[in-house]
Amino acid sequence: MTAMQTVSADQDGQPKGYDPLDPIVKHEPYPYYKLLRRDEPVKWLPGLQAWGVARYDDIDALLKDGKTFSSGQFWPALLGEYDPVPEEAPMISMDPPFHMQLRRIANKAFVPSKINGLRDRTYQIANELIDDIIAKHGHEGEFDFCWEFTALYPVTVIAEVLGVPTERRAEFKHWVDDILSAANRAAYGPEKLAEIAASSMKTRNFFEELYDDRVQNLGDDLISTFIQTEVDGQKLNRNQILSMAILLLIGGVETTTNLLGTTLVELKRHPDIYNRVRADHALIAPLLEEVLRYNPPVQIIFRHTTVDTEIAGISIPAGSAIMPILASANRDESKFDNPEVFDIDRKIEVPLMSFGQGPHFCLGNYLSRMEAKSALEVVFSRFSVVDPVSDDVHWLDSYFARGPHSLPVRFKVA
């Protein structure tokens, strides 16, 4: 079936154009991305007042050109007035040179040697969560893979990195979901917006209390590291540390949660691959790489032009919002053979766009991959059966983040 046949049609029977806010598009965006790459690689999107960019080479070039395509408006564009620390730009929404200075500090927590030191703990956390599932549901039955495992697992890991009490992890996940949902704020009514505002304030209040405690009681956690570290002879101020901690919480929760949930969705859709992976856990790593390519947890990011420029022959004025569609780049026919096919044996010869590119390449990419691999090894070892109940997926209501909102599964203890 061609992409043209899988997109929705308007009242005249013509294929509808790409609108990231359309619920049908959010549910299954990939046929629309294919049409964009073919027909409109740079497209004006009225609903978001932004230019969508769909092809790999164009996205690669703009992400590596931080002077022309600034990250400075990323966080304001994403969260608007619901940013928990609006006084201070987070690292993800900062251009050089200060971006690189902050990045060197944060990198202390994310170098491979440090992440590898967490590996044993990730296995313990995954096993503890499965123990809780078995205690609640018995040795056979059903549970929600998203809410009872994937939502709690990475938030527990990142909570330990930040020095946050793990008993608060369910609250953190709720706060993160609400804050990120602010990207859809234009479509929400007063009640939902009030919930988002409340979660934003609770997040800030919690980290302010944690900061005050750490100032008096330094530990070996990341917030204590931020408090003690100097940049060009100056220590980070309170709001800079709050902003860094909240950014790392949000980034450390959502990506891995969505990656794990989507992986189980794709295994349900590809039972032959599922059987191979269950029989050989060495295939978990290439499985995750293909999920990151084929159906990544981050679909879209934001940049803004600092000068008049051009992308793929289209003139873009200074001050324009640009949306690199990372998930489209990962299926670009000029870079990947048979990109619409889910293939864990493929040889990937160019960098995936799943964690971005250029100076803002995601610091947590190694942690996310490691966490997901550990989790799946434990899940497949502890359960002889763990299979989504339905082929229908309730995806997140988001155009930039992708993962199942819930995922009921049948399970049986091995």
Secondary structure as GFF3:
##gff-version 3
##sequence-region A 1 414
A	DSSP	alpha_helix	3	6	.	.	.	ID=ss1
A	DSSP	alpha_helix	23	27	.	.	.	ID=ss2
A	DSSP	alpha_helix	30	39	.	.	.	ID=ss3
A	DSSP	beta_strand	42	45	.	.	.	ID=ss4
A	DSSP	beta_strand	50	53	.	.	.	ID=ss5
A	DSSP	alpha_helix	56	63	.	.	.	ID=ss6
A	DSSP	beta_strand	69	70	.	.	.	ID=ss7
A	DSSP	alpha_helix	74	79	.	.	.	ID=ss8
A	DSSP	three_ten_helix	80	82	.	.	.	ID=ss9
A	DSSP	three_ten_helix	91	93	.	.	.	ID=ss10
A	DSSP	alpha_helix	98	107	.	.	.	ID=ss11
A	DSSP	alpha_helix	112	116	.	.	.	ID=ss12
A	DSSP	alpha_helix	119	137	.	.	.	ID=ss13
A	DSSP	beta_strand	140	144	.	.	.	ID=ss14
A	DSSP	alpha_helix	145	145	.	.	.	ID=ss15
A	DSSP	pi_helix	146	150	.	.	.	ID=ss16
A	DSSP	alpha_helix	153	162	.	.	.	ID=ss17
A	DSSP	three_ten_helix	166	168	.	.	.	ID=ss18
A	DSSP	alpha_helix	169	180	.	.	.	ID=ss19
A	DSSP	three_ten_helix	181	187	.	.	.	ID=ss20
A	DSSP	alpha_helix	190	216	.	.	.	ID=ss21
A	DSSP	alpha_helix	222	228	.	.	.	ID=ss22
A	DSSP	beta_strand	230	231	.	.	.	ID=ss23
A	DSSP	beta_strand	234	235	.	.	.	ID=ss24
A	DSSP	alpha_helix	238	269	.	.	.	ID=ss25
A	DSSP	alpha_helix	271	279	.	.	.	ID=ss26
A	DSSP	three_ten_helix	281	283	.	.	.	ID=ss27
A	DSSP	alpha_helix	284	294	.	.	.	ID=ss28
A	DSSP	beta_strand	303	305	.	.	.	ID=ss29
A	DSSP	beta_strand	309	311	.	.	.	ID=ss30
A	DSSP	beta_strand	314	316	.	.	.	ID=ss31
A	DSSP	beta_strand	321	324	.	.	.	ID=ss32
A	DSSP	alpha_helix	326	329	.	.	.	ID=ss33
A	DSSP	three_ten_helix	358	360	.	.	.	ID=ss34
A	DSSP	alpha_helix	365	382	.	.	.	ID=ss35
A	DSSP	beta_strand	383	388	.	.	.	ID=ss36
A	DSSP	beta_strand	394	395	.	.	.	ID=ss37
A	DSSP	beta_strand	404	406	.	.	.	ID=ss38
A	DSSP	beta_strand	408	413	.	.	.	ID=ss39
###
